[in-house]
Amino acid sequence: MLIGELSRRTGVSPRLLRYYEAQGLLDVGRGTNGYRSYGEDSVVTVRQVRALLKAGLSTEVIRSVLPCARGERPEFEWCADLWDIMNGELAAMDERIDGLQRNRSTLAGYLTKP
């Protein structure tokens, strides 16, 4: 399918689909006319990428975990290193949350002082 069809089927703009391709998240072929050509599995891949981005993962991390993703949700086949990668991302996210909570507390403190 062409990029416009993939865009319609996933709700993702062609520009963003090209970005996913550039990040190594989406496989694409080229027709003899030079147009991008996507397989049926690209619809699921785009939906997986969107779900993983929504979970807060970077495209770099998604590139490393995507081969283990199954289904649109996705669920994971626990490939080598996947557990460590996901736990590392969760720990990093917890650290960012802690930092934001400290920042919020400091800012709230400024608002209580006249």
N, C-alpha and C positions, 0 to 999 in steps of 0.2 A: 504494500500500500504506500501511497505517497504521503508526504509530511502533512498535507492538509487533512487527509482522511484520519491519520493518527491523532492529529490535533482535535478534530471533531469527536472522535471516539473516546478521548481521554479528558477533554476539557482543558488541555495544556496548550499554550500558545506555540506556534512553530519556532519562535525565537528561543523559548525555553527548551524545546525539544533539541534544537541545535546545541544549546548549552550542555544538556545532558550528554549528547554525543561527544562534545569536546572534552567533557570530564571523564569519559570512558564508562559511562553508566548505561549507554544505549548503543546497541550494535546496529549498524546501517550498511546497506549495500548501495551500489550505484548502478543505475540502468545505463544502457548504451547512450541515452540522451543526457547522462550526467545527473539526472534527478536522484534524490535520495529515495531509497526503497526499503521499507520496513516489513518485517515478517509479522504474522499474527501474534507471536509471543511478545512483541513490543508493547502491546496494549497492557498486558499484565506487568511487564517490566516498569513501564511508566507509573502504573498505579502503585507498585512496590516502592519506587523511588519517592513518590509523593507521601506515602505513609511513613517512610523512614525519615524524610525531612520533617514531617509533622511531629515525629517523636524527638526531634532535636538533633539528629545526627548530621554531620557535615557530609558533603559529597565525597570527600576523601574516605571517610569511614564507610559510607554506603558502598563505595566501589569495592571495598574489601569484604563486606558482608553480603553483598548482593548474590554472589554465586551460591550461597547457602539458603537464600530465601525461596520459599515455596508458596504459591498462591498470592492473591491480591492483598490480603490482610497485612503483611505476610506472616507466615509461620516459618520457623527455621529448622533446617536439618543441621544438627550441631557439628559442623565441620571443624577441622583443626583450628585452634586459636580463636574461634568465634566467641566462646564463653569469656575468654580473657578480654577480647576487644569490647564486648558489650558491658562487662563489669567495669572496665576502665572508663568507658563513656559515662556510665552511671555515676561513678565516683567523681569524675570531673564535673558532671552536672550538679551533684550535691555540693561540691566546693563553690561553684558559681552561685548556687542558691544561698549558701551560708554567707558569702560575701555580699550579696544583694540585701540579705536580711540585716547585716551589720550596717550597710549604707543607709538602709531605710530607717533603722533605729537612730543613727546619727542625725539624719535629716529631720526626723520627727522631734528629736531633742531640740533642734533649733527653733522649731515652731512653738514649743511650749515656753520658751523664754521670751519675756517682753522686750 
